[in-house]
Amino acid sequence: AEALRHVGRAAEAREYAERSRVAFEELHDATHLAHSLRLLGHICSELGNSIEGKRHAAAALETFRAAGDKLGQAQTEAVLAEIGYLLGDFESARALVAAGERHFASIDQPLGRGQCLLLSSWIEHSEGTTDRSRRLAQEARNEFERAGYRLGTAQADVSIAHVEHRLMNFHSSEAGAFEALQTFDVLRTPRGQAACDRLLAMIGIDTDDLDMAELHTDRAHKQFVKMGDPWGVMESKLL
């Protein structure tokens, strides 16, 4: 289920996550059931069912807290923070992602900490605090480099390119987006590819290069439709 989610096949991923949930319920394995619920919550959110996703992830978090499982707790806090961010509940998302970052740091998990820092960067960017957003994205990139996680460094590069776009540094934003897009192409990660195309479409609009804007909007829209991502479909339609 996790592998399918990463390659943008969320509907199939949900089927496997549901099967694992049922199996662990029958086995009375609370810890692995909680991991299934966390993953199911993440997938539901990406499919546009954020309320259902939040419910699954909240149940997982309760189990991890009761068991004193810091890794599971941190992973679930990150998922709940992302759901809060997508729903526009930045206050809750900020508190959850800060807790997740602390827990990942306490068990020396640079990959998880990097993901939390990156989400913090998105929250700050959404609220217009660009300097802090850039600093957090760069710190996240450093953590991903420490973990040797190429997908993460590319995600951080896109976030930094978004900050440059907000500051109207269109040349550096475009260069960063294209560099990240090349990495996502090599890694065959459709969600990352679509995110880069979406940003490049925005740059095309803002620089009056409408051919570029149309090309990347169309590419992004096709990827989001293929993944069944309602958030992305909506954003590409807006562009």
C-alpha positions as CSV (number, residue, x, y, z in Angstrom):
1,A,0.0,0.0,0.0
2,E,2.8,2.4,0.8
3,A,4.6,1.7,-2.4
4,L,1.5,2.2,-4.5
5,R,0.8,5.5,-2.7
6,H,4.2,6.7,-3.6
7,V,3.7,6.0,-7.3
8,G,0.4,7.7,-7.4
9,R,-1.9,4.7,-7.4
10,A,-3.9,5.7,-4.4
11,A,-7.1,3.8,-5.1
12,E,-5.2,0.5,-5.3
13,A,-3.2,1.5,-2.3
14,R,-6.4,2.0,-0.3
15,E,-7.5,-1.6,-1.1
16,Y,-4.2,-3.0,0.3
17,A,-4.4,-0.8,3.3
18,E,-7.9,-1.9,4.0
19,R,-6.9,-5.6,3.7
20,S,-4.0,-5.1,6.2
21,R,-6.4,-3.3,8.6
22,V,-8.8,-6.2,8.6
23,A,-6.1,-8.8,9.0
24,F,-4.5,-7.0,11.9
25,E,-7.9,-6.5,13.6
26,E,-8.5,-10.3,13.3
27,L,-5.0,-11.0,14.8
28,H,-5.6,-8.5,17.6
29,D,-2.3,-6.8,16.7
30,A,-2.8,-3.3,18.0
31,T,0.5,-1.8,16.9
32,H,0.4,-3.0,13.3
33,L,-3.3,-2.1,13.1
34,A,-2.4,1.4,14.1
35,H,0.2,1.6,11.3
36,S,-2.5,0.4,8.9
37,L,-4.9,3.1,10.1
38,R,-2.2,5.8,9.8
39,L,-1.5,4.8,6.2
40,L,-5.2,4.5,5.4
41,G,-5.7,8.0,6.9
42,H,-3.0,9.4,4.6
43,I,-4.4,7.7,1.5
44,C,-8.0,8.8,2.3
45,S,-6.8,12.4,2.6
46,E,-5.0,12.2,-0.8
47,L,-8.2,10.9,-2.3
48,G,-10.1,13.9,-1.0
49,N,-11.7,12.1,2.0
50,S,-9.9,14.2,4.6
51,I,-12.4,13.9,7.4
52,E,-12.4,10.1,7.1
53,G,-8.6,10.2,6.9
54,K,-8.4,12.3,10.0
55,R,-10.5,9.8,11.9
56,H,-8.3,6.9,11.0
57,A,-5.1,8.7,11.8
58,A,-6.5,10.0,15.2
59,A,-7.3,6.4,16.2
60,A,-3.8,5.4,15.3
61,L,-2.3,8.2,17.3
62,E,-4.2,7.2,20.4
63,T,-2.8,3.6,20.1
64,F,0.8,4.8,19.6
65,R,0.5,7.2,22.6
66,A,-0.8,4.5,24.8
67,A,2.0,2.1,23.8
68,G,4.7,4.8,24.1
69,D,5.7,4.1,20.5
70,K,7.5,7.4,19.6
71,L,8.2,6.4,16.0
72,G,4.6,5.5,15.3
73,Q,3.4,8.6,17.2
74,A,5.7,10.9,15.1
75,Q,4.7,9.4,11.8
76,T,1.0,9.8,12.7
77,E,1.4,13.3,13.9
78,A,3.0,14.2,10.6
79,V,0.0,12.7,8.7
80,L,-2.5,14.5,10.9
81,A,-0.5,17.7,10.4
82,E,-0.7,17.3,6.6
83,I,-4.4,16.7,6.8
84,G,-4.8,19.9,8.9
85,Y,-2.7,21.8,6.4
86,L,-4.9,20.7,3.5
87,L,-8.0,21.6,5.4
88,G,-6.6,25.1,6.2
89,D,-6.4,24.5,9.9
90,F,-2.8,25.9,10.2
91,E,-2.9,26.3,14.0
92,S,-3.6,22.6,14.6
93,A,-1.2,21.5,11.8
94,R,1.6,23.6,13.2
95,A,1.2,22.1,16.7
96,L,1.1,18.6,15.4
97,V,4.1,18.9,13.0
98,A,6.1,20.5,15.8
99,A,5.4,17.5,18.0
100,G,6.2,15.1,15.2
101,E,9.5,16.9,14.6
102,R,10.5,16.7,18.3
103,H,9.7,13.0,18.4
104,F,11.7,12.2,15.2
105,A,14.6,14.2,16.5
106,S,14.5,12.3,19.8
107,I,15.0,9.0,18.1
108,D,17.5,10.4,15.5
109,Q,15.3,9.9,12.4
110,P,16.4,12.5,9.9
111,L,14.0,11.4,7.2
112,G,11.0,11.9,9.4
113,R,12.3,15.1,10.8
114,G,12.9,16.4,7.3
115,Q,9.3,15.7,6.3
116,C,8.0,17.6,9.3
117,L,10.3,20.6,8.6
118,L,9.1,20.5,4.9
119,L,5.5,20.6,6.0
120,S,6.3,23.4,8.4
121,S,7.7,25.3,5.4
122,W,4.5,24.8,3.5
123,I,2.5,26.2,6.4
124,E,4.7,29.2,6.7
125,H,4.5,29.8,2.9
126,S,0.7,29.6,3.0
127,E,0.7,32.3,5.7
128,G,3.1,34.5,3.8
129,T,6.2,34.2,6.0
130,T,8.6,33.5,3.1
131,D,11.9,33.9,4.9
132,R,11.0,31.4,7.5
133,S,9.5,29.1,4.9
134,R,12.8,29.1,2.9
135,R,14.9,28.5,6.0
136,L,12.7,25.5,7.0
137,A,12.8,24.0,3.5
138,Q,16.6,24.3,3.4
139,E,16.9,22.7,6.9
140,A,14.6,19.9,5.6
141,R,16.8,19.5,2.6
142,N,19.9,19.1,4.8
143,E,18.1,16.3,6.8
144,F,17.2,14.5,3.6
145,E,20.8,14.7,2.4
146,R,21.9,13.3,5.7
147,A,19.5,10.4,5.2
148,G,20.5,10.0,1.5
149,Y,16.8,10.5,0.4
150,R,16.8,11.9,-3.1
151,L,13.0,12.1,-3.3
152,G,13.1,14.4,-0.2
153,T,15.8,16.7,-1.5
154,A,13.7,17.1,-4.7
155,Q,10.6,17.9,-2.6
156,A,12.6,20.5,-0.7
157,D,13.9,22.0,-4.0
158,V,10.3,22.4,-5.1
159,S,9.4,24.2,-1.9
160,I,12.3,26.5,-2.2
161,A,11.3,27.2,-5.8
162,H,7.8,28.1,-4.6
163,V,9.3,30.6,-2.2
164,E,11.4,32.1,-5.0
165,H,8.2,32.4,-7.1
166,R,6.4,34.1,-4.2
167,L,9.3,36.6,-4.1
168,M,8.9,37.1,-7.9
169,N,12.4,35.6,-8.5
170,F,11.0,33.8,-11.5
171,H,14.3,32.8,-13.1
172,S,15.6,31.0,-10.0
173,S,12.2,29.6,-9.4
174,E,12.0,28.1,-12.9
175,A,15.5,26.7,-12.6
176,G,14.8,25.0,-9.3
177,A,11.5,23.6,-10.5
178,F,13.1,22.1,-13.7
179,E,15.9,20.6,-11.6
180,A,13.5,19.0,-9.3
181,L,11.3,17.8,-12.2
182,Q,14.3,16.0,-13.7
183,T,14.9,14.1,-10.4
184,F,11.2,13.2,-10.1
185,D,11.3,11.9,-13.7
186,V,14.2,9.7,-12.9
187,L,12.5,8.4,-9.7
188,R,9.2,8.0,-11.6
189,T,7.3,9.9,-8.9
190,P,4.1,11.3,-10.5
191,R,3.1,13.4,-7.5
192,G,6.4,15.2,-7.6
193,Q,6.2,15.6,-11.4
194,A,2.8,17.1,-11.2
195,A,3.8,19.5,-8.4
196,C,6.7,20.8,-10.6
197,D,4.5,21.1,-13.6
198,R,1.9,23.1,-11.6
199,L,4.6,25.5,-10.4
200,L,6.1,25.9,-13.9
201,A,2.6,26.7,-15.2
202,M,2.3,29.4,-12.5
203,I,5.6,30.8,-13.6
204,G,4.5,30.8,-17.2
205,I,1.4,32.7,-16.3
206,D,3.3,35.3,-14.3
207,T,5.9,35.8,-17.0
208,D,3.4,36.0,-19.8
209,D,4.7,32.8,-21.4
210,L,1.3,31.3,-22.1
211,D,2.6,28.5,-24.3
212,M,4.7,27.3,-21.3
213,A,1.8,27.8,-19.0
214,E,-0.6,25.7,-21.1
215,L,2.0,22.9,-21.6
216,H,2.7,22.5,-17.9
217,T,-0.9,22.9,-16.9
218,D,-2.0,20.2,-19.2
219,R,0.8,17.9,-18.0
220,A,-0.1,18.5,-14.3
221,H,-3.8,18.0,-15.0
222,K,-3.2,14.7,-16.7
223,Q,-1.0,13.4,-13.8
224,F,-3.5,14.5,-11.1
225,V,-6.4,12.8,-13.0
226,K,-4.4,9.6,-13.4
227,M,-3.6,9.6,-9.7
228,G,-7.2,10.4,-8.7
229,D,-6.0,13.4,-6.7
230,P,-9.0,15.8,-6.4
231,W,-6.9,18.5,-4.8
232,G,-4.5,18.5,-7.8
233,V,-7.3,18.3,-10.3
234,M,-8.9,21.4,-8.8
235,E,-5.7,23.3,-8.7
236,S,-4.8,22.5,-12.3
237,K,-8.4,23.4,-13.4
238,L,-7.9,26.8,-11.7
239,L,-4.7,27.4,-13.6
